[in-house]
């Protein structure tokens, strides 16, 4: 009853203030990894969220707004942490935000602590530290349904008392059960005053407060919580503040306090011993465990956690992903292709021939449309990655592959960044911040760009669809098999590079790997949908900005300068044909004249001249000047290559073909030879599998390694490897076919 009255009072207090005059309140969403934190964040914010980066680092900042009745509450979804002692860059950002140390991100007004009910022993450690920050806090006890299935029961009221009276709400984030109660408690926390919780370690709080007595710390001075962390873990930021406050002698004084308080053992060990002693006492009081009921699901999960079934499942899942990318996406790709073609024909019929028509039809529609067609394949790939992560399988894949990674000097710590690189190398490289050893981290960073990211997928899909027959062998599709082979080729390149580096420049001891496996769980449809929508927005935003800009620039380079001589020759040829021919023969001849004129214009354009300059470099690979120009134009971002090819072949001799794949198949050298022969296509695929064509990847390598040496090495090494691989395949393949 008291809680209900306080809720009503809070609601009245907030509603009494005009909405335009209310100060925005921010709560940090904090919890252990895999505690259901992001699922709850998505439940509360829905689509009212955005992603950015924290200043000066590449850690993503997820913020959103929860509507609690008529009251907005800003939420920050912090990276998962186990305690306030960070080991990685992600954890450092989370702790710094909680302590108010991040520029541009004020210290949160309150905390929404997310605790996994199936791992309460682990969550209570962090909960003690968060409570001692003296911020309004609400505890969301997630996965209560899973705990009940495991035979675990909780006395929530007793736990509420043990935690100093902080509100605790049992919820199931996947279904939304308990969400109304959680919002009510959040409203109370927004309106109420900060209620200090009695420290769970009174001796530590006493000596920390003693260091701040009789001193004016001011706004820039350390807080008592920072002093506590400084005593336990020797935090350098708090140490500098204390030295500025008391002088260098304070370092000696702090060491004396540590010796007296911790009895000569390390501060972190003493803290773990003290806090877990309290946790064991609390769990004996609030938690009752009964033998879990035997279910078919638990039996199956136990079987899948064994080495051989897990290995078979891993390869089946990977094969399913690559088959689905082609088989499931085909109808949607055909629909987009038909729509883009129809749009181009409609616009072409509405506009008179000339520069504007060519810009819109050949530049914008042909360029951007040739990339958007691959949106279904990219979304299917991301869908599988999101599902694997949301079900808890991705962590198991990391543990499974750990043994295979050790011969190359890496561990399972590298697996999750490398698996993430199948979607995009940039977040994969950013994820290496969780790897503590610098050698392992750099080796993983340089291996990540080899793995087939979504930007390579449009190039693979175009060439495979155009030149690999769509045959099936039982349930297997030949095109899917080839795509799987290209993924394996990228894996071989990445693993081989890591092995080379770990045995030369990055030689050192093999790393250890410890991983807390999350429980298997059904994916949350809402969470998956929001994540997939976010990926689609990123891709379409890139298509609408970067790829659009590149398509227009390439069109301009392919269109200008124009030659009056070519136009006059084409006009004379048309006049002669109209005088001597008629009917279908005349139509075919006029189309031939237009295509020849367009091809001649393209060859003498700025793009054509640049392509001819670099053509001798790539001629040993079987490329003509058009392919060479497209590859050069695509070095900033490999996904624009398809747009460049779409623009180039939309204004050349092959422009009368219905699709880009048909235009590539009909491409010819000046002597009539086929440009896209089988050895050339295979070499081109190998080039794209191994070459580094992504400015964003180079930039994030520079940022993560804090040096230009590694991105320059990565670009030169991967480009040379891709060139040599394409050269070998083309020359050997041509010799065999001859």
NUVO-411863 format. One record per residue (C-alpha): x, y, z. Coordinates in steps of 0.05 Angstrom, whole numbers, plus 32768, in hexadecimal, padded with zeros to 4 digits. Example, Ala and Ser with C-alpha at 12.3 -4.5 7.8 and 13.67 -1.06 7.14 Angstrom:
<pts>
80F67FA6809C/81117FEB808F/
</pts>
This chain:
<pts>
800080008000/8039802F8011/805980217FCE/8018802F7FAA/800F80727FCF/805680867FBF/804A80757F76/800B80A07F73/802F80D97F96/806980D47F65/803980D57F2A/801481117F45/805581367F54/806E812D7F0E/802C813A7EEB/8025817B7F11/806081987EEC/805381B07EA4/8074817F7E74/809C81B57E50/80BC81CB7E92/80D081877EAC/811A81777EB0/812E81387E8B/814081007EBA/817480CC7EA4/817B80867EBF/81B480567EAD/81A1800E7E9D/81D77FE47EBE/81E17F997EC5/820C7F5D7EB9/82167F457E71/81DD7F197E58/81AF7F2E7E91/81787F457E62/818C7F8E7E66/81857F9F7E1C/81437F797E17/81277FA27E50/81437FE27E32/811F7FD37DF0/80DF7FC37E16/80E080067E39/80F680327DFF/80DB800F7DC1/80F080367D84/80FF80757DAD/814A80677DAE/8189807A7D89/81D180647D85/820F80907D86/8256808D7DA1/827380A77DE3/82A380E17DD7/82EA80CB7DC7/82DB80807DC4/82B9804F7D96/828B80327DCC/824380367DB5/821380607DDF/81CC80477DDF/819980797DF9/814D80777DF8/810F80947E18/80DD806E7E42/8097808C7E48/807E80827E8F/8037809A7E86/804180E37E73/808880E67E8E/80C480D97E62/810080B67E80/814280B57E5A/816880737E5E/81B180637E4F/81BE801A7E3F/820580107E5B/82337FD77E47/822D7F9A7E74/825B7F997EB1/82667F697EEB/82807F9D7F1C/829A7FE57F1F/82E17FCD7F11/82E67FD07EC4/83137FA27E9B/83017FB87E55/82F27FFA7E31/82A77FEA7E30/82A77FDE7E7B/82D0801D7E87/829D80477E62/826480297E8B/828780377ECD/829C807D7EB8/8254808F7EA4/823B80777EE8/827080A27F0B/826280DE7EDF/82A680DF7EBD/829180DF7E73/829181227E4F/824D81327E31/822A80FD7E5B/821481177E9F/821380E67ED9/81D080C17ED7/819B80D97F07/818980917F19/819880487F09/816D80107EEE/81947FD37F05/81857F937EDD/81937F527F03/818D7F0C7EE6/81627EE37F16/81867EA47F00/81C97EC27F13/81B77EEB7F51/81F87ED77F73/821E7EFC7F3C/81EE7F377F36/81EE7F497F80/82387F5A7F7E/822C7F927F4C/81EC7FA67F6F/82117FB67FAF/82417FE47F8B/820980077F64/81E180137FA4/821D80347FC4/821E80697F8C/81E380887FB2/81B780927F75/816D80827F71/816B803A7F5A/813880077F43/814A7FBD7F3D/812C7F957F04/81317F4A7F13/81307F2C7ECD/81267EE47EB5/80FA7ED57EF0/80D57EA17EC5/81177E7C7EB7/81287E7C7F01/80E47E5F7F12/80ED7E287EDE/81307E187EFF/810C7E107F42/81257E517F61/80F77E7B7F8D/81057EC17FA9/80EC7EE87FE4/80E97F2C7FC2/80D47F508001/810E7F348028/813F7F467FF0/81217F8C7FF0/81337F92803A/81797F768030/81877FAA7FFB/81757FE58027/812E7FEE800E/813C7FF87FC4/81007FE47F98/81057FA17F75/80D77F8B7F3C/80D67F457F21/80CC7F487ED5/80CF7F1E7E96/80EA7F4E7E62/80DA7F217E27/808F7F217E36/80897F637E5B/80707F447E9B/807D7F737ED6/808A7FAE7EA8/80517FD87EC5/806C7FCF7F0C/80B27FE17EF4/809980227ED4/807480347F13/80B3802B7F3C/80DB80547F0A/80A9808C7F11/80B3808B7F5C/80FE808C7F54/80F980C87F24/80D180F17F54/80F180DD7F97/812E80F77FB9/816E80CE7FBA/816A809F7FF5/81B0808C800A/81B980428015/81E3802C804F/822680158034/822E7FCA802F/82777FD38044/82748006807D/82BF8004808C/82D180168044/829F804F8043/82BA80698086/8303806D8070/82EF808A802B/82C780C0804D/830280CD807B/832E80DE8040/82FC8114802C/82F381328071/830A817A807D/831481868032/82EE81AD7FFE/82EC817C7FC5/82BF81A97F9B/829F81957F59/82DF81777F3D/82F381517F7B/82E981077F86/82A880EB7FA1/82A880BA7FDB/829780827FA9/82D380947F7E/82FF80927FBC/82E4804D7FCD/82F580337F88/833980537F8D/8348802E7FCE/83307FEB7FB2/834E7FEE7F6B/837D802A7F6B/835380517F39/838280847F17/834C80B87F0B/833880BB7F55/838180B87F6A/839180F77F41/8355811B7F61/836C81087FA7/83B3811E7F99/839881617F80/837081667FC0/83A2814F7FF5/83E6814E7FD2/841281127FC0/841680FA8009/83CF80DF8002/83EA80A47FD9/8411808B8016/83D580968042/83A8806E8013/83D980348013/83D98033805F/838C8031805E/838E7FF7802D/83BE7FD08059/83927FDA8096/834F7FCD8073/83627F948045/83957F718072/83CB7F70803D/83A37F4E8006/83907F707FC5/83557F9F7FCA/832C7F7C7F94/83357F387FB7/83217F577FFA/82E47F767FDA/82CF7F357FB9/82D77F0F7FFB/82AF7F438022/82767F4D7FF0/826C7F037FE0/82697EF3802A/822E7F23802E/820F7F067FEE/82127EBE8009/81ED7ED48047/81B87EF9801F/81AC7EBF7FEF/81A37E8F8029/816D7EBE8042/81477ED18001/81517E977FD0/81377E507FD3/814D7E1F7F9E/81267DDF7F8E/813B7DA97F5D/812A7DC37F17/80F57D9E7EF0/81107D727EB9/80F97D8E7E76/81067D797E2F/81237DBD7E21/81587DB67E58/816A7D717E40/81737D8A7DF8/819C7DC67E10/81C97D997E39/81D47D6C7DFC/81E37DA87DCF/82177DC17E01/82417D837DF5/827D7D887DC6/82687D5E7D8B/821E7D727D86/82337DBB7D90/82667DB67D57/82327D977D28/82007DCD7D3B/82337E047D2E/82407DED7CE7/81F67DE27CDA/81E57E287CF2/821C7E477CC7/82057E1F7C8A/81BD7E347C96/81D17E7D7C99/81F57E7C7C56/81BE7E547C34/81897E837C4E/81AE7EC17C36/81A17EAA7BEE/81647E7D7BF1/81387EA87C1E/814C7EEB7C02/81427EDB7BB8/80F77EED7BB3/81017F2F7BD7/813E7F407BAD/81177F327B6D/80E07F607B86/81117F997B94/81347F8D7B51/80F37F917B2C/80DE7FCF7B51/81207FF37B44/811E7FE17AFA/80D67FF97AF5/80E7803A7B19/812180477AE9/80F5803A7AAC/80BE80677AC7/80ED80A17AD7/811080977A94/80CD809E7A70/80BA80DC7A97/80FB81037A8A/811781187A47/815A80F97A32/819581207A4D/81C0812D7A8A/8187812F7ABD/816A80ED7AA6/81AE80CC7AA6/81BE80E77AEC/817D80CD7B0B/8176808B7AE4/81BE80767AD9/81DD80977B16/81AC80977B50/817A805F7B41/81AC802F7B21/81E2803D7B54/81BA803D7B95/818880097B7C/81BF7FD77B6D/81D37FD87BB6/818E7FDB7BD7/817D7F9A7BB3/81AA7F767BE4/81847F907C22/815E7F4D7C2B/819E7F257C2D/81BF7F557C5E/81827F557C8C/817F7F087C8B/81C87F067C9F/81BD7F387CD8/817E7F137CED/81A67ED37CF9/81DD7EF87D1E/81AA7F1B7D4B/81857ED97D58/81C57EB47D69/81D87EEB7D9A/81927EF17DB9/818C7EA67DC5/81CF7EA27DE7/81EE7E767DB0/82227EA97D9B/82477EA27DDE/82457E567DD7/82637E5C7D92/829C7E857DB0/82A87E507DE5/82A47E187DB1/82D67E387D82/83077E497DBA/832E7E087DB1/83347E137D66/834E7E597D72/83877E457DA0/83B67E287D6B/83B77E6D7D4A/83C67E907D8B/83807EAB7D98/83497E987DC9/82FE7E987DCD/83037EE27DE1/83117EF07D98/82D67EC77D7E/829D7EF87D8E/82C17F337D6D/82D07F077D31/82897EED7D2D/82707F357D31/829D7F467CF6/82717F1A7CCA/823F7F537CCF/82717F8C7CCE/82BB7F917CDE/82B27FD47D02/82897FBA7D3E/82B37F7A7D3D/82F37FA27D45/82D27FCD7D7B/82BE7F8E7DA0/83087F7B7DA8/830C7FAD7DE2/82F47F737E0D/83367F4F7DFF/83677F637E36/83A87F4B7E15/83C27F7E7DE2/83E27F4B7DB4/83A27F227DAF/837A7F617DA4/83A47F7A7D6A/83A67F357D4A/835A7F317D4E/83537F787D32/837D7F667CF5/83587F247CEB/83127F447CEF/83127F677CAA/831C7F247C87/82D97F097C9F/82A17F137C6D/827A7F507C83/82367F667C68/82597F997C3A/82797F5F7C13/82377F3C7C0C/821B7F677BD2/825A7F5A7BA9/82587F0F7BB8/820E7F0C7BAA/82147F307B68/824D7F067B4D/82337EC47B68/81EC7ED07B4D/82097EE57B09/823D7EAE7AFF/822D7E737B2D/81F47E467B15/81B97E417B45/81BD7DF57B49/81A97DCD7B86/81C77D8F7BA4/81927D727BD0/81837DA97C02/81C27DD07BF1/81C57E087BBF/82057E117B96/82047E5C7B9E/81FE7E547BEA/82397E237BE9/82647E557BC4/82517E8C7BF5/82627E5E7C2F/82A67E517C0E/82B37E9C7C0A/82A37EA37C54/82D37E6A7C63/83087E8D7C38/83017ECB7C63/83077EA17CA2/83467E817C87/83647EC57C77/83547EE07CBC/836C7EA37CE2/83AB7E9F7CB7/83BA7EE87CC4/83B17EE07D0F/83DF7EA37D0E/84147EC97CE7/84127F057D16/84117EDC7D56/844F7EB77D40/84757EF57D29/84667F3D7D3D/84347F2C7D73/84567EF07D92/84437EE27DDA/84217EB17E0A/83DE7E937DF8/83A37EB67E1A/83727E987E4C/83277E987E3F/82EF7E987E73/82A77EA17E5E/82657EA07E84/82347E7D7E55/81EF7E9C7E55/81B37E6F7E58/81917E5A7E17/81527E837E0E/811E7E927DD9/812C7ED27DB3/81017F0E7DC1/80DC7F237D83/80D97F6C7D97/81247F6F7DA5/81357F4B7D64/81077F787D3C/81247FB87D59/816C7FA17D4D/815B7F8C7D06/81387FCE7CF8/81757FF37D12/81A27FCC7CE1/81737FDB7CA7/817480257CB8/81C080257CB9/81C480037C75/818F802F7C54/81AD806D7C72/81F080597C54/81CE804B7C12/81AC808E7C15/81EB80B57C26/822F80967C17/821980677BDE/81EC809E7BC0/822680CF7BC1/8256809C7BA3/822380897B6D/821A80D27B59/826580DF7B59/827380A17B2F/823B80B37AFF/825A80F87AF6/829F80DA7AEA/828080A97AB9/825780DF7A95/828881197A8F/82AA81337A67/827A812B7A2C/8295812A79E5/826F814E79AD/82958124797A/827780E37996/823181027997/8238811B7950/825080D77938/821680B5795B/81E480E7793C/820180DA78F6/81FC808F7900/81B380957917/81A280BE78DA/81C2808C78AC/819E805278CD/815B807478CA/81648080787F/81758038786E/8154800C78A3/810E800378C1/80E67FDA78F3/81097FAE7926/814B7FB17900/814B7FFD7908/813A7FF87952/81737FC8795F/81A47FF37938/81908033795C/8199800F79A0/81DE7FF77989/81F1803D7975/81DB805A79B8/8200802479DF/8240802E79B6/823C807979C1/823180707A0C/826B803F7A10/8298807079EB/828380A97A18/8291807E7A55/82D6806A7A3C/82EC80B27A32/82CC80CB7A73/82F380DC7AB2/82E280977AD0/82F680747A8F/833980987A8C/834780887AD6/8334803F7AC9/8363803B7A8E/839C80587AB8/839680227AEC/83827FEB7ABB/83C97FD17AB1/83D07FC57AFC/83927F977AFC/83987F7B7AB6/83BD7F3D7AD1/837E7F2E7AF9/83537F2F7ABA/83307F717ACA/831F7FA47A96/83207FEE7AA3/82D77FEF7ABA/82E27FBB7AF1/83237FDE7B05/830080217B0A/82C880027B34/82F97FE17B64/832180227B6C/82E1804A7B79/82CC80167BAC/830B80197BD8/82EA80497C0A/82B080197C15/82AB7FD67BF1/825F7FD57BEF/825E800F7BBE/82807FE47B89/823D7FC77B74/8221800E7B6D/825E80227B44/82567FE67B17/820C7FF47B11/821B803B7AFB/825480297ACB/822E7FF17AA8/81EE801A7AA6/820E804B7A75/8238801A7A4D/822D7FE97A14/820B7FB97A45/81D67FEC7A59/819F7FC87A33/81A37F8C7A62/816B7F877A95/81967F7C7AD3/81DD7F8A7AEA/81ED7F3F7AEB/81D87F397AA2/82027F767A91/82407F577AB1/82357F167A8C/82327F3C7A4A/82717F677A57/82A77F5F7A23/82EF7F757A16/82FF7F9D79D7/83137F5C79B5/82D17F3B79C6/82EA7F117A00/82BF7F077A3D/82D37F347A77/82B37F0D7AAF/82D07EC87AA1/82CD7E937AD7/83177E9C7AEC/830E7EE77AEE/82CF7EE37B18/82EE7EB27B49/832B7EDF7B4F/82FF7F1C7B5A/82DA7EF87B92/831C7EE67BB4/83337F2E7BAC/82F57F477BD1/82FA7F107C05/83407F277C1A/83487F707C05/833B7FA77C39/830C7FDA7C19/82EC80007C52/830180447C6C/82D6803A7CAA/82FD7FFB7CBC/8340801E7CB3/832880577CDE/8311802A7D17/835280027D14/837780447D1B/834B80587D55/834F80157D7A/839B800D7D71/83AB80577D79/83DC80527D3F/83DB80597CF3/840E80207CED/83DB7FE87CF5/83A580037CC4/83DA80127C8F/83F77FCC7C99/83B17FAC7C96/839F7FD17C55/83E07FC17C32/83E37F797C49/839A7F697C38/839C7F8D7BF5/83DC7F687BE1/83BE7F267BF8/837E7F317BD0/83A47F467B92/83D37F097B94/83997EDA7BA0/83727EF67B65/83B07EF47B3A/83BF7EAB7B4A/83777E947B3E/83707EBA7AFC/83B27EA67ADE/83AD7E5C7AF3/83637E597ADF/83707E787A9B/83AA7E497A8E/83807E0C7AA0/83447E227A76/83717E317A3B/
</pts>
